[in-house]
Amino acid sequence: MKALVAVVAVVVLAIVAYVVVKYRAIQQAADCRAPEIVAGSMTKSADTWHINFTTRINAPLDRVFEAFQHPERAAELAPENVMKSTIVKDEGNTKTVDVIGKLDILPPGFKVQNLRTEYTVYPAEHRITGHTIDFKLADISSEYRFEPASAGGTTIQFSQTSKQKQNLPTEALEKGALCETYLTQVRAVERALGLAQASEKRPAG
């Protein structure tokens, strides 16, 4: 009997430890504190998130702007989060890209998502817009504005609205997922520019 009680106690402690670690990871992601974001805000009104981030990248504007125009390279540059990224349509300044991504912060059943996004590039304005197509979790519209940084390099002003179609268990999870998705894009671009090293590809399964 004592042995059974001891086993149960160990299992309970293990579960509590897992929950605590997971909770801390979710809260950290929801805070969206990362070197890539020098300023930002995330607010929710009714069912819609409003996001504004400022990012600075230590590379010339033209190179940063060019790197952001190739989201189809995400699986190559950010394999820890993106398992597949392919162009399904490319006409003029508009490109549609399919991504299969994985965010470890999300609960089972939500971790892997298929995302189709249409991007439009405005070269004269150094601006890119994007919007999701038939995404099951949300209707997401984004805008990236690029300008020279006063201290050198490039400043990116990112704005996004995400109208939730399906709510996650907590708002912290929603914030964390939106933040991590943006950070994945920025880190992929930094790797494309040679400013960071690409991670090893995630093992299959």
N, C-alpha and C positions, 0 to 999 in steps of 0.2 A: 504493500500500500504506500509506504514511504517513498519507494522508488517511483511509483506512478505519479505521486504528488510532485516529486522533484522534476520528472520529465515534463509535466504540465507547466510547472513554474518556468522552466527553461524556454518552452515554446512561447509562453505568454510574454516573457521578457524579450525574446527575439522579435515577436510581432510588434511590441511597443517600440523597440529600437528602430525597426524598419519604418514604422509610422512617423516617428520623430524625424528621422533622416529625410524621409520623403517630404514631410511638411516643410522642413527647413529649405529643401531644394526648391519647392514650389514658391515659397515666399521670396527666396533670393531671385528666382527668375522673374517673379512678378514685380519686384523692385526695379528691374531692368537697369541695374548698375553695371556698366561695362566700359572699358577704355574707349571703345568705338563710339560711344554716345557721350558727347560733351555737354549736351543740354537736351531736355525732352519733357514731354508730358503725355499722359494717357488718362483720358476721362471717358466715362460711359454715360450717355444720355438715352434713357429708355433702353432700346435694344441695340444701340449703335455705339461702337468705340470710336473716339476721335484721338488720333495719335500724331504727335509732332516730335521729330528727332532732328538734332543737328550732329553731323559727323564730320570730322576733318581727316583727310587722308594725305599723307606726305608724298604726293606725286603731282605732276602738272595736270591742270584741268583737262586738257585734251586726252591724256592717257586714261584718266579716271573715267571720263565720260564715255570713251570708247569701251573700256572694260565692262561698264554697266550695261552695255548694249548686247551682251552675250550671255543671257541667263541660261541658255542651253548648255553652258559649260559647268553648271552647278554640280553635277554628279562627279565630274573630273576633279573639281577644286574643293568641294565640301562633301566628300563621300561619307563622313560621319553622320550627316543629316539627310543627304540626298542620294537615293538609290538609283534614280533614273531621271534624265532630263533630255527631252528631244523637241526639235522644232516640228510642228505639224502644219504650219503655214507661214510663209514669208513673202510679203508683197510690199515693195517700196519701203516706207519707213515703219511698217507695222509687221510685227512678228508674234505668232502664237506658239506658246511653249507648254508642253505637258511635263509635269514634275511628279514623281513619286517620292515623297519625303517622310522622314521619321523624326519625331520629337519625343525623346525619352521622358520628358516631363509629363506627357499626357497619359491618362489611364488606359488600360487595355480596352481595345475596341476603337480607340481614337488615335493611337500612336502613329499608324501609317495612314497617310492621306494622299489622294490623287488630286492634283491641282492643275487646272488649265488656265493660263493667264495670257491675255492679249496686251502686248506692249507697243506703244507708239513713241517714236523718237522725233524730237523737234530740234534739229541741229543748230539752227540759227539762235535758238533760245537756250541752248544747253539744258534741255528739259526732257524728261521721259515720264510718260504716264502708263499706268497698268490697271487692268480690271479683270477680275476672275470671271470665268464662264461656267455656269451651272455647278458651282462648288457647293457641296451639300451642307457645309457648316455655316457659311456666311457669304454675303456679297461684299467683296473687298475692292475698293478703288484707291489707287496710290499715285503719288506724284513725287518725282525726284528733281530737284533744281540744283544745278552745279554752278559754282562761282569760285574765283580765285580767293584763297584765304589771305587775310592781311599779313599773317606771319609766314606765308609761303605754303605751298601745297594747295589743296582743294577743299572747299566746304560744300557739304551736301545738306540741303534742307529737304527733309523727307516729311510728307504729310500723308495720312491715310484715314479712311473711314472703313469700318468693318461692321456691317449690319448683320447681326447674328440670326441665322435660321434655326440653329440648334444650339442650345446653351450647354456648356460644359458644367460639371458638378459645382464649380466655384468660379467666381470672377477672377480670382488669383490665377487659376489655370488658363483662363482666356487671355489675361494680360501676359502671362509667361509665354504662351504659345505665339502670340503676335510679336512680342519682343524677340524671341529666339529666331523666328522666321526672318525678321529684318537683319539681325546680327549674322545669320548664316549668309545672307546676300553680301553684306559688307566684308565678311571674312573671306568669302570666295573671291571678291574683287581684289582684296589685299594680296591674296596668294597669286592671282593672275598677274599682278604688278610686281611680284617678287619681293613684297614687303613682309610676307609671312610664309611659313612652310605648310604645304598641304598635309593633312592627316592621312594615315593609312586607310584604305578602303575597309568598310565595315564587313566582317565575315558574313557569308550567306546564311540566312536563317536566323 
